[in-house]
Amino acid sequence: MNAERIFNAVADALVRTDADDHITTEVLSALMDRVGVPMMSFDRYKDVPAIEALFNSRGVRRATPEEIVRGERGADRA
C-alpha cells in the first residue's frame, strides 16, 4: 500500500467521524512523519482547513494568483 492510499484512508476516516482539528492534525502529522507527504492528496482535502494547514506547514501550498499568471505550478513546495 502506498503513502497516498494510507494517508487518504486515515484522512477520510477522520473527516467522516468529524474529528476535531487538533486530533486530525496530530494523527496526520504523525502519519506524514512515517510515510512522507502525499502530494497527490493535497487537492483532495482542499475543503478541510486543518488538513490544508498541515500540508502548508509541510511546505505544500496553493499558487498565488500572480504565480498562476506566470504559469507556475499550483500545489508546490514553498
C-alpha positions in Angstrom: 0.0 0.0 0.0 1.5 3.4 -1.0 1.7 6.5 1.2 -1.2 8.3 -0.7 -3.6 5.4 -0.1 -2.7 5.1 3.5 -3.0 8.9 4.1 -6.3 9.1 2.2 -7.8 6.2 4.2 -6.8 7.8 7.5 -7.8 11.3 6.5 -11.2 10.1 5.1 -11.9 8.3 8.4 -11.0 11.5 10.4 -13.2 13.6 8.2 -16.1 11.1 8.2 -16.1 10.9 12.1 -15.9 14.7 12.3 -12.6 14.6 14.4 -11.6 17.9 15.8 -8.8 19.9 14.2 -6.3 19.1 16.9 -6.8 15.3 16.6 -6.8 15.5 12.8 -3.5 17.4 12.8 -1.8 15.2 15.3 -2.8 11.9 13.6 -2.0 13.0 10.1 1.2 14.8 11.1 2.5 11.6 12.7 1.4 9.6 9.6 3.3 12.0 7.4 6.4 11.6 9.6 6.3 7.9 8.8 5.1 7.7 5.1 6.1 11.2 3.8 3.9 14.0 2.4 1.5 12.6 -0.2 1.5 15.4 -2.7 -1.3 13.9 -4.8 -3.7 14.1 -1.8 -3.3 17.9 -1.4 -6.2 18.8 -3.7 -8.5 16.1 -2.3 -8.6 17.8 1.1 -8.7 21.5 -0.1 -12.0 22.0 1.7 -10.7 20.7 5.1 -8.9 23.6 6.8 -7.0 21.5 9.3 -5.6 19.2 6.6 -4.8 22.1 4.2 -3.0 23.9 7.1 -1.0 20.7 7.8 0.1 20.5 4.1 1.0 24.2 4.3 3.2 23.5 7.4 5.0 20.9 5.4 5.7 23.3 2.6 2.8 22.4 0.3 0.7 25.3 -0.7 -1.6 26.7 -3.4 -0.1 29.0 -6.0 -0.9 32.7 -5.7 -2.8 34.5 -8.5 0.5 36.0 -9.6 2.2 32.6 -9.8 -0.7 31.3 -11.8 -0.4 34.2 -14.3 3.3 33.4 -14.6 2.4 29.8 -15.4 3.9 28.4 -12.2 2.5 25.2 -10.7 -0.4 25.1 -8.3 0.5 22.7 -5.5 4.1 23.3 -5.0 6.7 23.4 -2.3 7.2 26.9 -0.8 
